[in-house]
Amino acid sequence: MRRNLTDVDSLKALAHPLRQQMFNRLNRFGPATSADLAAVFDADRGATSYHLRQLERYGFIEEDSELSAGRRRYWKAIPLDLRLPYASEDPEIAAAADAIGGQWMEQGTRELNAYLSDRESFGEFGEAAMHSFSSTSLTAEELIQFREEYVAFVSRWHRYPAEATDGARPITVLFNAFPTPS
């Protein structure tokens, strides 16, 4: 489901570094409790619970009622195609969008560097991986069409851990399409 992040409160909620990490973890590895996430990120359980409630409040995650029991609440990511408003004239919205976009790029760069430093250990996945760099000349309208076709393509291949076929593992996909600076 496409979600244009245009309100400053939702952007700020997602821009918090720990919330971003928890949201990414839930997206990649499936449901978890606040205690699970606190252990993964070496964070305080109370703070982790607070940040999960904020992510829920702004519609990024929800309780997994099938796994939750009593006081033990499992959280899962809501399937979203998140879009950042890079062209906002509101400086607060632009700053929050820049912070999230920067976190996404840093995460991707960290993961790429970790993969490159140990690619032999990935076996058949290392052989199947690919890096590509290209450029083209497009009008603004063509760039929008290119972007939407790319998102539709990636969405067709998206699976949450519970839906994955045997032998599947999380795969990082990076995409940037922007005007080349002179």
Secondary structure, DSSP 8 states (H G I E B T S, - for coil): -EEE--SHHHHHHHHSHHHHHHHHHHHHH--EEHHHHHHHTT--HHHHHHHHHHHHHTTSEEE-TTT-BTTB-EEEE---EEE--TT-S-HHHHHHHHHHHHHHHHHHHHHHHHHHHTGGGGHHHHHH-----------HHHHHHHHHHHHHHHHHH---GGG--TT---------------
